[in-house]
Structures are given as C-alpha cells and as structure tokens.
Amino acid sequence: MNEPLFIPSLFTKVLAAIMAVVIAGMVIVGMMQGTISTLDIAGTLVSAVIVAYIVHLWVFYWKKTD
C-alpha cells in the first residue's frame, strides 16, 4: 500500500476544472438570484476543494488501472 495520497500536478489540473464550473455556477446563480451571501461563497469554495481532491484520486486510480 505504497500509493500516494496527493499528486500535486494532477490536483491543480482538477482544481482548475472544478473552479471553472463553480465560478460559472455562481455567476448563473447570481444572475438568477441577484445576490449570493458570503457564507454561500465560502461554503462553495471549501466544498470545491474537497470535491477536487476526491476527483483527483479517482482520476489517478483510473489511469493506473488502464
């Protein structure tokens, strides 16, 4: 079980893609709703980092099994 738990180069790519989706989503919600609270923005950004970490592990293990 010598698997890495964090691959920085892959994580930055996944985080960039996730942040693009998050920012687009926040813009759409802002246009529909008018305002977004600071708490919603902070929660979304924290969640995006957690999701990016999980996705980067999935991508790493998918590439490894192929």
N, C-alpha and C positions, 0 to 999 in steps of 0.2 A: 504494500500500500504506500508506494513512494510517489503518489500523484501530487502535482502542485494544486494548491487551493486558490491561487491567484496568479493570473497570467496578465501582466500589465498591458502589453501591446494589444491583446485581444479585448481586454476590458475597456480600453479607451475607444476602440472602434465601436463596440457595442453601446457604450455610454453615449457616444456621439449620435448614434442612430436613435436610441431611446429618447435623448433630449430633443432631437428634431421633432419626433412625434409628440412629445409632451408640450413643447412650445407651440406647435401647430394646434394642438387640442386646447391649450389655454387661450390662444388667440380666438379660436372659434367660440369658446365658452364666453370670453369677454365680449365678443360681438353680440352674442345672443342675450347675455345676462346684463351687460353694461359694466359691472364691477366684479372683481374677484378679491376676496379677503386675503390678507397677508397669511393667515393661518392655512387657508386652502393652498396657496402657492408653496408655502414651506412644506406642507404635508405631501404635496405632489412631487416636489423635488427630492425629498427624502425617499419616498416610495420608488421614484425613478432610479435612484442609485441602487436600491435593494434589488429591484427587478433586473437592472443591468448586470449585477453581479451573478444572479441566478442564471440569466440567459447566457452569460459568457462561459459559465461552467457547462451548460448544455451544449453549446457550440463546440467547446473543447472536446468533450467526450464523444459527440457525434463525429467529429473529424478523426478522432483517434480510432473509432471502431470501423471506419471505412477503409 
